[in-house]
């Protein structure tokens, strides 16, 4: 409790390195995977994966895709390697390229565009002529000039990207009926649209609530309250259905997340007490 964060990280690295030297590597690799997939840990297994690369590249390659599960994991892996002073040799680049080709889809291209773009620039996968060519070029459009034809082919090949681009245009034009339509049909992650501008539209926030993941929903409870979403009884009921033990466990929501959401709610807002009651019961 009294140890500084930097000291904790040093201790973690020393403990993992000691285990990699003294224990069976197969056992350690299995623990790294288990910690990421079954435990409530994310950063520690990624640090361990980076350390494993230096001691046993074969095991590193075998578990990479079992530890790096999201775009955020991928960018953390890159940053951790840089922090440790590690370069990116062929083994690391090969694993990143395989991850990009295996996991990149329209949803990831929208939600983790920046992270995947950084990994693409670092690993330089060859995708020309492949099925994913237009998707990866779409991801890179902020960093690399590409022609409109490439963008149009990406939108045609991946409908979710089309809905995303149309929803963005609609929001900028204050056409929220159209934005909601594309958000629903494209099953778009609301957090990718919320940052475009200050959105004050009840229809948008009602639909956004239904498309949000559990963690995102907890994060935006105050905003949903301010926009009047929970002044409708049906939306209070929807929140109750989302905040069940089964759903919270599935989303790996620890109890303290509920406590934080509960404490952050502005009690002066209409229906705040009803929302707080839902969290308390959850």
C-alpha angles and dihedrals in degrees: 000000000000096000117105119244093248091052090050091054092048090050091049092051092047092049093050093046090050091051091048090053100041106028133063106279092217090057093048092048090052091051091051091054093044092050091054099041104034104021130065094251130109114155098044095056090048091052089049090050091053091050091047090057090065096048103036119010092180094060089040091059093045095056102031096100091045092057103033100064105153141030089258089055090053095052091044089053090053093047093045091052090051091048090052090051093246122147125217110254128179094280095056093042092049091053092048092048091050090048092050093049093045101042108028111107134149092275091054091042088059102037100036101027096131094045095048091043090056091050091048092052090050100044099030101209116201107236105151109132093012128118090253097049097106094040093056092043088051089054091051097049094106092056103034130040112240131171126261090246091064092050092048092051090050091051091047094048095044112041093190089063089052091053090047094053092045092049090052092052091047093051092050088051091048089240097140096166088062092042092053091048092055093041090055097042093044094041087227125191102246094214088068090061104033094075094058094085142326101293118201104172125121096208091053094050093045090055092041090056091056093049096046123105115237096261092047091048091055090048094054100041092109092050091048089051092050091050091054096246093137095049084086113078091215090062092050087053090049090053090052090053091051095047098063124131090245094053094043091050092048090052090045093237111170118216093250089065089062091047091051092048089048093050093046096056114110103234091202092068120098114266091007091129092054091052091047089052091053090053092046091052091047 
